[in-house]
Amino acid sequence: MRCSTASATANSPVVELLDQLLGAELSARRERSITMRLKIAGLPGIKTIDQFDFGFQPSLDEGKARDLHTLRIPGNRQNVIFLGPPGCGKTHLSTSLGHAAITAGEMVHFTTARELFAKLRLRSGLHFTGSPLTAQSCSSSTRSAMNRSIMRLPATSSDSSASGTGTGRSF
């Protein structure tokens, strides 16, 4: 028994060194993975929910926005689409949500409403008329998929002249 105890203490620096090396390797792999997923996602920048000025957008439900960042909805494999007029924080919120999901190990795809509808039109033969966010002749499954997890952002007080058909952000 003394022999095994002496052997264990003699090998403990080796075990600690191996543990440190494996920890460093796992950390480097995680960082490379996050960097790769950020690049693939096409996010326009890196933003966090803590950087968002909820005072600028007081009519936005801060609790609901922070709840999205818990990743329960994206974790359920649901889409998240932010709709609202220009300047109300859609890009910031979607970018911060995408960054949080990527950091948690998820894959993310960022697109604008214009790009999303163009892709839908090409793939399913949809015809869009009127407002850029109004789809005519959508199948019920397409409509329900588009209506899941939509968070409408109100206009800011300085955007009183906005038309309300601003771009949406989806990932």
SEFIDREN-495582 format. One record per residue: x, y, z of N, C-alpha, C, CB in turn; residue number from 1; residue in three letters. Coordinates in steps of 0.05 Angstrom, whole numbers. Glycine has a CB too. Example, Ala and Ser with C-alpha at 12.3 -4.5 7.8 and 13.67 -1.06 7.14 Angstrom:
! SEFIDREN-495582
264, -114, 156, 246, -90, 156, 264, -66, 156, 226, -89, 181, 1, ALA $
257, -45, 142, 273, -21, 143, 258, 1, 157, 282, -12, 114, 2, SER $
! end
This chain:
! SEFIDREN-495582
16, -24, 0, 0, 0, 0, 17, 25, 0, -19, 0, 24, 1, MET $
39, 25, 14, 56, 48, 14, 67, 53, -13, 79, 44, 34, 2, ARG $
72, 32, -27, 83, 35, -54, 64, 49, -73, 90, 7, -66, 3, CYS $
38, 42, -72, 19, 55, -89, 14, 84, -81, -8, 39, -89, 4, SER $
15, 90, -55, 12, 117, -46, 35, 134, -55, 9, 118, -15, 5, THR $
59, 123, -52, 83, 138, -61, 82, 142, -91, 109, 123, -52, 6, ALA $
73, 122, -105, 71, 124, -134, 51, 145, -143, 64, 97, -146, 7, SER $
29, 146, -129, 8, 166, -135, 18, 194, -130, -17, 161, -119, 8, ALA $
32, 199, -109, 43, 226, -104, 65, 233, -123, 53, 228, -75, 9, THR $
80, 213, -132, 101, 219, -151, 89, 225, -179, 120, 195, -154, 10, ALA $
66, 213, -185, 54, 218, -211, 34, 241, -211, 39, 193, -220, 11, ASN $
28, 253, -188, 8, 274, -186, 16, 298, -202, 4, 281, -157, 12, SER $
41, 307, -204, 48, 330, -222, 42, 323, -251, 77, 338, -218, 13, PRO $
46, 298, -259, 41, 289, -286, 11, 290, -292, 52, 261, -292, 14, VAL $
-5, 281, -273, -34, 281, -276, -44, 310, -277, -48, 266, -252, 15, VAL $
-33, 327, -260, -41, 355, -261, -34, 368, -287, -28, 371, -238, 16, GLU $
-10, 362, -297, -1, 373, -323, -20, 364, -346, 28, 365, -329, 17, LEU $
-26, 338, -346, -45, 327, -366, -72, 341, -364, -47, 297, -363, 18, LEU $
-81, 345, -340, -107, 358, -335, -106, 387, -346, -114, 358, -306, 19, ASP $
-85, 401, -342, -82, 428, -352, -80, 429, -382, -57, 441, -340, 20, GLN $
-65, 410, -394, -63, 409, -423, -90, 403, -436, -43, 387, -431, 21, LEU $
-104, 383, -425, -131, 377, -436, -150, 400, -433, -142, 351, -422, 22, LEU $
-149, 413, -410, -166, 437, -406, -160, 459, -426, -163, 447, -378, 23, GLY $
-135, 464, -431, -127, 484, -451, -136, 476, -479, -96, 488, -450, 24, ALA $
-133, 451, -486, -142, 441, -512, -172, 444, -515, -134, 412, -516, 25, GLU $
-188, 437, -495, -217, 440, -497, -225, 469, -499, -230, 428, -472, 26, LEU $
-211, 487, -484, -217, 515, -486, -211, 526, -514, -201, 530, -464, 27, SER $
-188, 518, -525, -181, 527, -552, -200, 517, -573, -152, 518, -559, 28, ALA $
-209, 492, -570, -229, 482, -589, -255, 497, -587, -234, 452, -584, 29, ARG $
-264, 503, -563, -289, 517, -559, -287, 545, -572, -296, 520, -529, 30, ARG $
-265, 559, -568, -261, 585, -579, -261, 584, -610, -235, 598, -569, 31, GLU $
-247, 564, -621, -247, 561, -651, -275, 555, -661, -228, 539, -659, 32, ARG $
-290, 539, -647, -317, 532, -654, -335, 557, -654, -328, 511, -636, 33, SER $
-333, 573, -633, -349, 598, -631, -341, 617, -654, -345, 612, -604, 34, ILE $
-315, 620, -659, -306, 637, -681, -317, 628, -708, -275, 638, -681, 35, THR $
-316, 602, -713, -326, 591, -738, -356, 595, -740, -320, 561, -740, 36, MET $
-372, 590, -719, -401, 594, -720, -408, 623, -723, -414, 582, -695, 37, ARG $
-393, 641, -711, -398, 670, -715, -394, 678, -744, -380, 687, -696, 38, LEU $
-374, 667, -756, -368, 673, -784, -390, 663, -802, -341, 662, -792, 39, LYS $
-399, 638, -798, -419, 626, -814, -446, 639, -811, -422, 596, -808, 40, ILE $
-452, 649, -786, -479, 660, -780, -485, 685, -796, -480, 667, -751, 41, ALA $
-465, 700, -804, -469, 725, -819, -480, 748, -802, -488, 720, -841, 42, GLY $
-474, 748, -776, -483, 770, -759, -469, 795, -767, -478, 763, -729, 43, LEU $
-483, 818, -767, -471, 843, -775, -451, 854, -755, -492, 863, -781, 44, PRO $
-449, 843, -732, -430, 852, -711, -435, 836, -686, -434, 883, -706, 45, GLY $
-421, 843, -665, -425, 829, -640, -437, 849, -620, -398, 817, -629, 46, ILE $
-461, 842, -611, -476, 858, -592, -486, 840, -570, -500, 874, -605, 47, LYS $
-490, 851, -546, -501, 835, -524, -527, 848, -515, -481, 832, -501, 48, THR $
-543, 833, -501, -568, 844, -490, -562, 865, -469, -585, 821, -477, 49, ILE $
-540, 863, -455, -532, 883, -435, -526, 910, -448, -509, 874, -418, 50, ASP $
-518, 911, -473, -512, 935, -487, -537, 949, -498, -493, 930, -510, 51, GLN $
-560, 935, -498, -584, 947, -509, -596, 967, -489, -605, 925, -515, 52, PHE $
-603, 991, -499, -614, 1012, -483, -644, 1010, -482, -605, 1040, -494, 53, ASP $
-654, 996, -461, -683, 993, -458, -697, 1020, -451, -689, 973, -436, 54, PHE $
-682, 1039, -442, -692, 1066, -437, -700, 1080, -462, -673, 1083, -421, 55, GLY $
-685, 1075, -484, -690, 1086, -510, -716, 1074, -522, -667, 1081, -529, 56, PHE $
-723, 1050, -514, -746, 1036, -525, -763, 1027, -501, -737, 1011, -542, 57, GLN $
-776, 1046, -486, -790, 1039, -461, -814, 1022, -466, -798, 1064, -447, 58, PRO $
-826, 1022, -489, -850, 1006, -494, -843, 976, -500, -866, 1017, -517, 59, SER $
-817, 970, -502, -809, 942, -506, -808, 928, -480, -781, 941, -520, 60, LEU $
-820, 904, -479, -820, 888, -454, -792, 877, -449, -842, 866, -456, 61, ASP $
-778, 889, -431, -750, 880, -425, -749, 851, -415, -737, 898, -404, 62, GLU $
-769, 843, -399, -770, 816, -389, -773, 796, -412, -793, 813, -370, 63, GLY $
-789, 802, -432, -793, 784, -455, -768, 782, -471, -817, 793, -472, 64, LYS $
-754, 805, -475, -729, 805, -490, -708, 789, -476, -719, 834, -495, 65, ALA $
-706, 792, -450, -686, 777, -434, -693, 748, -433, -683, 789, -406, 66, ARG $
-719, 742, -432, -728, 714, -432, -719, 700, -458, -758, 712, -429, 67, ASP $
-720, 714, -481, -711, 703, -506, -681, 695, -504, -715, 723, -529, 68, LEU $
-666, 711, -489, -637, 706, -487, -631, 682, -468, -624, 730, -477, 69, HIS $
-651, 670, -455, -647, 646, -441, -645, 622, -460, -669, 641, -420, 70, THR $
-652, 627, -485, -650, 608, -507, -670, 585, -505, -622, 596, -508, 71, LEU $
-692, 589, -490, -712, 568, -489, -726, 565, -516, -733, 574, -467, 72, ARG $
-734, 587, -529, -748, 586, -555, -729, 575, -576, -758, 613, -563, 73, ILE $
-705, 586, -580, -688, 574, -600, -680, 546, -593, -662, 591, -604, 74, PRO $
-678, 540, -567, -672, 513, -558, -693, 493, -566, -668, 513, -528, 75, GLY $
-718, 502, -569, -740, 485, -578, -741, 483, -608, -766, 496, -567, 76, ASN $
-720, 493, -622, -718, 493, -651, -740, 509, -664, -719, 464, -661, 77, ARG $
-747, 532, -652, -766, 551, -663, -751, 574, -675, -786, 560, -642, 78, GLN $
-763, 587, -695, -751, 611, -706, -758, 635, -690, -759, 614, -736, 79, ASN $
-741, 655, -691, -747, 681, -678, -745, 702, -699, -728, 687, -654, 80, VAL $
-766, 718, -702, -767, 740, -721, -774, 766, -707, -787, 734, -745, 81, ILE $
-758, 786, -710, -763, 813, -699, -775, 830, -720, -737, 825, -687, 82, PHE $
-798, 842, -715, -811, 860, -734, -815, 887, -721, -839, 848, -743, 83, LEU $
-812, 908, -738, -816, 935, -728, -805, 955, -747, -804, 939, -700, 84, GLY $
-811, 980, -742, -801, 1002, -760, -771, 1006, -757, -815, 1028, -754, 85, PRO $
-759, 1020, -775, -730, 1025, -773, -722, 1039, -747, -721, 1042, -797, 86, PRO $
-700, 1031, -736, -689, 1045, -712, -700, 1036, -685, -694, 1073, -715, 87, GLY $
-715, 1014, -684, -727, 1006, -659, -711, 984, -644, -755, 996, -663, 88, CYS $
-689, 975, -656, -671, 956, -642, -672, 927, -652, -678, 957, -614, 89, GLY $
-685, 922, -675, -687, 895, -685, -660, 882, -690, -703, 894, -711, 90, LYS $
-642, 896, -703, -616, 885, -709, -600, 881, -684, -601, 904, -728, 91, THR $
-601, 899, -665, -586, 896, -640, -596, 872, -625, -588, 922, -623, 92, HIS $
-622, 869, -622, -633, 847, -607, -628, 820, -621, -663, 850, -602, 93, LEU $
-631, 819, -647, -627, 794, -661, -597, 786, -661, -637, 795, -689, 94, SER $
-580, 806, -663, -551, 801, -662, -543, 791, -635, -535, 826, -670, 95, THR $
-553, 804, -614, -546, 795, -587, -557, 767, -581, -556, 815, -566, 96, SER $
-581, 761, -591, -593, 734, -587, -577, 714, -603, -622, 734, -596, 97, LEU $
-569, 720, -627, -552, 702, -643, -525, 697, -629, -547, 714, -670, 98, GLY $
-513, 718, -619, -487, 715, -605, -490, 697, -580, -476, 742, -597, 99, HIS $
-512, 701, -565, -517, 684, -541, -520, 655, -549, -541, 695, -526, 100, ALA $
-535, 650, -571, -540, 623, -580, -514, 610, -589, -560, 622, -602, 101, ALA $
-498, 625, -604, -472, 614, -614, -454, 608, -590, -458, 634, -633, 102, ILE $
-453, 625, -570, -436, 620, -547, -445, 596, -532, -437, 645, -528, 103, THR $
-472, 590, -534, -483, 566, -520, -479, 541, -537, -512, 570, -514, 104, ALA $
-467, 544, -561, -462, 520, -578, -481, 515, -600, -461, 496, -561, 105, GLY $
-500, 534, -605, -519, 531, -627, -509, 542, -653, -546, 545, -619, 106, GLU $
-521, 532, -675, -516, 544, -701, -537, 565, -706, -516, 521, -724, 107, MET $
-529, 587, -719, -547, 610, -723, -544, 619, -752, -540, 633, -704, 108, VAL $
-567, 629, -763, -566, 641, -789, -580, 668, -787, -579, 623, -811, 109, HIS $
-567, 689, -793, -578, 716, -792, -586, 724, -821, -557, 736, -780, 110, PHE $
-610, 735, -824, -618, 745, -850, -637, 769, -846, -632, 723, -866, 111, THR $
-640, 785, -866, -659, 807, -865, -686, 797, -875, -650, 831, -881, 112, THR $
-707, 812, -870, -734, 804, -879, -734, 803, -910, -756, 824, -869, 113, ALA $
-721, 822, -922, -720, 823, -952, -707, 797, -963, -704, 847, -961, 114, ARG $
-685, 789, -951, -671, 764, -960, -689, 740, -954, -644, 761, -946, 115, GLU $
-702, 739, -931, -719, 717, -924, -742, 714, -943, -730, 720, -895, 116, LEU $
-756, 735, -949, -779, 734, -968, -770, 727, -996, -794, 760, -967, 117, PHE $
-746, 737, -1004, -736, 730, -1031, -731, 700, -1033, -710, 746, -1037, 118, ALA $
-719, 689, -1012, -714, 660, -1011, -740, 644, -1011, -697, 652, -987, 119, LYS $
-760, 653, -995, -785, 639, -994, -799, 640, -1022, -803, 651, -973, 120, LEU $
-798, 663, -1035, -811, 667, -1061, -798, 648, -1081, -809, 696, -1070, 121, ARG $
-772, 646, -1081, -758, 629, -1100, -764, 600, -1096, -728, 634, -1099, 122, LEU $
-765, 592, -1071, -769, 563, -1065, -797, 554, -1066, -758, 557, -1038, 123, ARG $
-817, 571, -1060, -844, 561, -1058, -863, 575, -1077, -854, 564, -1030, 124, SER $
-854, 593, -1094, -871, 606, -1113, -891, 625, -1100, -886, 585, -1129, 125, GLY $
-884, 636, -1077, -902, 655, -1064, -902, 681, -1079, -894, 660, -1035, 126, LEU $
-924, 696, -1078, -926, 722, -1091, -931, 742, -1069, -948, 723, -1113, 127, HIS $
-915, 763, -1068, -918, 783, -1047, -929, 808, -1060, -891, 788, -1033, 128, PHE $
-949, 820, -1047, -961, 844, -1057, -964, 864, -1034, -988, 839, -1072, 129, THR $
-967, 889, -1041, -972, 909, -1020, -947, 913, -1003, -996, 901, -1003, 130, GLY $
-952, 912, -977, -930, 916, -958, -909, 893, -961, -941, 916, -929, 131, SER $
-884, 899, -958, -864, 878, -961, -867, 855, -941, -836, 889, -959, 132, PRO $
-883, 859, -920, -886, 838, -900, -913, 824, -902, -882, 850, -873, 133, LEU $
-927, 828, -925, -953, 815, -929, -950, 794, -950, -975, 836, -937, 134, THR $
-956, 769, -943, -954, 747, -962, -981, 739, -972, -939, 723, -949, 135, ALA $
-985, 738, -998, -1010, 728, -1010, -1005, 699, -1018, -1018, 746, -1034, 136, GLN $
-1025, 683, -1017, -1025, 655, -1025, -1004, 638, -1010, -1020, 653, -1054, 137, SER $
-1001, 643, -984, -984, 626, -967, -999, 601, -960, -974, 642, -942, 138, CYS $
-985, 579, -958, -998, 555, -947, -1000, 559, -917, -981, 530, -954, 139, SER $
-1019, 544, -905, -1023, 548, -876, -998, 540, -860, -1047, 531, -867, 140, SER $
-983, 520, -870, -959, 512, -855, -937, 534, -857, -948, 486, -866, 141, SER $
-935, 547, -880, -916, 569, -883, -924, 593, -865, -915, 579, -913, 142, THR $
-951, 599, -865, -960, 621, -848, -955, 615, -819, -990, 626, -852, 143, ARG $
-961, 590, -810, -956, 584, -782, -927, 585, -775, -969, 557, -774, 144, SER $
-910, 576, -793, -881, 577, -788, -872, 606, -786, -866, 562, -810, 145, ALA $
-883, 623, -802, -875, 651, -802, -886, 665, -777, -885, 666, -827, 146, MET $
-908, 656, -766, -921, 669, -743, -910, 659, -716, -950, 665, -743, 147, ASN $
-894, 638, -716, -883, 628, -691, -861, 647, -682, -871, 600, -695, 148, ARG $
-862, 653, -657, -840, 668, -643, -835, 695, -656, -815, 652, -643, 149, SER $
-855, 709, -664, -852, 736, -675, -854, 756, -652, -873, 743, -698, 150, ILE $
-834, 773, -650, -834, 794, -629, -836, 820, -643, -809, 792, -611, 151, MET $
-859, 834, -640, -862, 860, -653, -850, 881, -636, -893, 866, -659, 152, ARG $
-834, 898, -648, -821, 920, -633, -835, 945, -640, -791, 922, -640, 153, LEU $
-843, 961, -620, -858, 985, -625, -839, 1007, -636, -871, 995, -600, 154, PRO $
-851, 1027, -648, -835, 1049, -659, -825, 1066, -635, -852, 1067, -678, 155, ALA $
-801, 1078, -639, -791, 1096, -618, -807, 1122, -620, -760, 1101, -622, 156, THR $
-805, 1138, -599, -820, 1163, -599, -810, 1181, -622, -817, 1177, -572, 157, SER $
-785, 1178, -630, -774, 1194, -652, -781, 1183, -679, -744, 1197, -649, 158, SER $
-793, 1159, -680, -801, 1147, -705, -831, 1149, -711, -793, 1118, -706, 159, ASP $
-843, 1171, -703, -872, 1174, -706, -880, 1174, -735, -882, 1198, -692, 160, SER $
-861, 1181, -753, -868, 1182, -781, -862, 1156, -795, -853, 1204, -795, 161, SER $
-852, 1136, -781, -845, 1110, -793, -871, 1097, -803, -830, 1092, -774, 162, ALA $
-868, 1082, -825, -891, 1070, -837, -900, 1044, -823, -886, 1064, -866, 163, SER $
-882, 1033, -807, -890, 1008, -793, -884, 983, -809, -918, 1009, -785, 164, GLY $
-872, 986, -832, -866, 962, -848, -836, 958, -850, -877, 965, -877, 165, THR $
-822, 965, -829, -793, 963, -829, -783, 935, -834, -782, 972, -803, 166, GLY $
-757, 932, -835, -746, 906, -840, -747, 889, -815, -717, 908, -850, 167, THR $
-747, 863, -819, -747, 844, -797, -720, 830, -797, -770, 824, -799, 168, GLY $
-713, 818, -775, -688, 803, -773, -696, 775, -763, -668, 817, -753, 169, ARG $
-684, 755, -776, -690, 728, -769, -664, 712, -768, -710, 715, -789, 170, SER $
-664, 692, -751, -641, 673, -751, -651, 647, -741, -617, 683, -735, 171, PHE $
! end
